[in-house]
Amino acid sequence: MRQFVIPLLLSLVIVGDVRPFAPQTPVRDDTKSNPSNDPQLARWLDLKRELQGPNAKQYFETFLRDAVVPAKTDSIQALRGTVLSGKPAKRPTDLVLAMSDSHTPEVTVTLRDSRQNQAPLLRPLAPGTVMEFWGIPVSFTQNPFMLTIEVKVENGPAGANPRVMTQPRKTKP
């Protein structure tokens, strides 16, 4: 079992600031990063503002659906969120994240392999875990607000240990 867990932990740490099995102390909203000092938060708030506006469906279809978020032209490489829950509970393939604060569900990250099959984690990520990710938005609802983003994973040893992809994104010529 240990031979499968270690590569998963290493790959999650490489992708971003992920502490898979130890919940962090919840961040109080009044101490949350200021968007002017946190480019990841500022980018998320810009996306959310557009998706809550009057032309949200058109914006999603034109700029977000099937595009990599954050875009390759953004100054940031990943978005950051706080894990609220995972489904199914024991080996999650869907992670619900809070992005603007530490308690409001705003994004569902769906883990997929190269064949578009669901790719479950071996263990759940504890609520309060901060993770960074990038992926492809596939759907959203305005009320209640929820953006679903697919994140590609690759199989680890014996195909039993999905890892978040750590290769840099390729730029188009």
C-alpha positions in Angstrom: 0.0 0.0 0.0 2.8 2.4 0.9 4.3 2.1 -2.6 1.1 3.6 -4.0 0.5 6.3 -1.5 4.0 7.9 -1.7 3.8 8.7 -5.4 0.4 10.2 -4.9 1.6 12.5 -2.1 4.7 13.5 -4.0 2.6 14.3 -7.2 0.1 16.4 -5.2 2.8 18.4 -3.5 4.5 19.0 -6.9 1.3 20.4 -8.3 0.6 22.8 -5.5 0.3 23.4 -1.8 -1.6 20.2 -0.9 -1.7 18.6 2.5 -3.7 15.5 1.8 -4.5 14.1 5.2 -4.2 17.0 7.7 -6.9 19.6 7.7 -5.7 23.2 8.0 -7.0 25.6 10.5 -9.9 27.3 8.8 -9.1 30.7 7.4 -11.3 33.5 8.9 -12.9 35.6 6.2 -11.5 38.8 7.6 -7.9 37.4 7.3 -8.5 36.1 3.7 -6.0 37.3 1.2 -6.6 40.6 -0.4 -7.3 40.2 -4.2 -4.8 43.0 -4.9 -2.1 40.9 -3.2 -3.2 37.5 -4.4 -3.3 37.1 -8.2 -5.0 33.6 -7.9 -7.8 35.0 -5.9 -8.1 38.1 -8.2 -8.4 35.8 -11.3 -11.0 33.6 -9.6 -13.1 36.7 -8.6 -12.9 38.0 -12.2 -14.1 34.7 -13.5 -16.9 34.4 -10.9 -18.0 38.0 -11.6 -18.4 37.2 -15.3 -20.3 34.0 -14.5 -22.7 35.8 -12.3 -23.3 38.6 -14.7 -26.2 39.1 -17.2 -24.3 37.5 -20.1 -22.9 34.5 -18.1 -24.1 31.8 -20.4 -22.6 33.5 -23.4 -19.3 34.2 -21.6 -19.1 30.6 -20.5 -19.7 29.2 -24.0 -17.4 31.7 -25.7 -14.5 31.9 -23.3 -14.5 29.0 -20.8 -16.1 25.9 -22.2 -13.3 23.5 -23.3 -10.6 26.0 -22.6 -7.8 25.7 -20.1 -8.4 27.7 -16.9 -6.4 29.6 -15.9 -5.5 30.5 -19.5 -2.0 30.1 -20.8 -1.8 33.9 -21.1 -2.6 34.5 -17.4 0.2 35.4 -15.1 -0.8 32.6 -12.8 -0.4 28.9 -13.5 -3.1 27.5 -11.2 -6.2 28.4 -9.2 -6.3 27.7 -5.5 -9.2 26.4 -3.5 -10.1 24.8 -0.1 -11.5 21.3 -0.1 -15.0 21.1 1.4 -15.9 17.6 0.5 -15.3 14.7 -1.9 -17.6 12.2 -3.5 -17.7 9.2 -3.1 -16.4 9.6 0.4 -13.7 6.9 0.5 -12.2 7.3 -3.0 -13.3 10.6 -4.4 -13.5 11.5 -8.0 -15.3 14.8 -7.4 -13.9 17.4 -5.0 -16.0 20.4 -4.0 -13.9 23.5 -3.3 -14.4 26.9 -1.8 -12.5 29.5 -3.8 -13.5 33.0 -2.5 -13.5 32.0 1.2 -13.1 28.8 3.2 -16.7 27.7 3.4 -18.8 28.6 0.3 -18.9 25.8 -2.4 -18.1 27.3 -5.8 -16.1 24.7 -7.8 -16.4 21.0 -8.4 -13.2 19.4 -9.6 -13.8 16.2 -11.5 -10.7 13.9 -11.8 -10.4 12.2 -15.2 -7.8 10.0 -16.8 -6.5 10.2 -20.4 -9.5 8.1 -21.6 -12.0 10.4 -19.9 -12.8 7.8 -17.2 -13.2 8.9 -13.6 -9.9 8.6 -11.7 -10.5 8.2 -8.0 -8.0 9.2 -5.3 -6.8 6.4 -3.1 -7.9 8.3 0.0 -10.1 11.4 0.6 -8.6 14.8 1.0 -9.5 16.2 4.4 -11.8 19.2 4.5 -9.7 22.3 4.9 -7.0 21.1 2.6 -5.7 23.8 0.2 -5.0 22.7 -3.3 -4.0 24.3 -6.6 -5.2 23.1 -9.9 -5.8 23.9 -13.5 -8.3 22.3 -15.8 -11.1 22.6 -18.4 -14.5 24.0 -17.4 -17.3 21.7 -18.6 -20.5 23.2 -17.0 -21.8 25.8 -14.6 -25.0 26.9 -12.9 -25.7 30.4 -11.8 -28.1 29.7 -9.0 -26.8 28.1 -6.9 -23.4 29.1 -8.3 -21.2 26.1 -9.2 -18.5 25.7 -11.9 -17.4 22.2 -12.8 -13.8 21.8 -14.0 -12.3 18.6 -15.3 -8.7 18.0 -14.2 -6.7 15.4 -16.1 -4.8 12.8 -14.0 -2.3 10.2 -15.1 -2.1 6.7 -13.7 0.7 5.8 -11.4 2.3 2.3 -10.8 0.0 -0.5 -12.0 -2.6 2.0 -13.0 -3.9 2.1 -9.4 -2.7 5.4 -8.2 -4.0 8.5 -10.1 -1.8 11.5 -9.9 -2.6 15.1 -10.8 -0.6 15.8 -14.0 2.5 17.7 -13.3 3.8 18.3 -16.8 3.8 22.0 -17.9 1.0 23.0 -20.2 2.0 23.1 -23.8 1.6 26.4 -25.6 0.1 26.6 -29.1 2.5 27.7 -31.9 
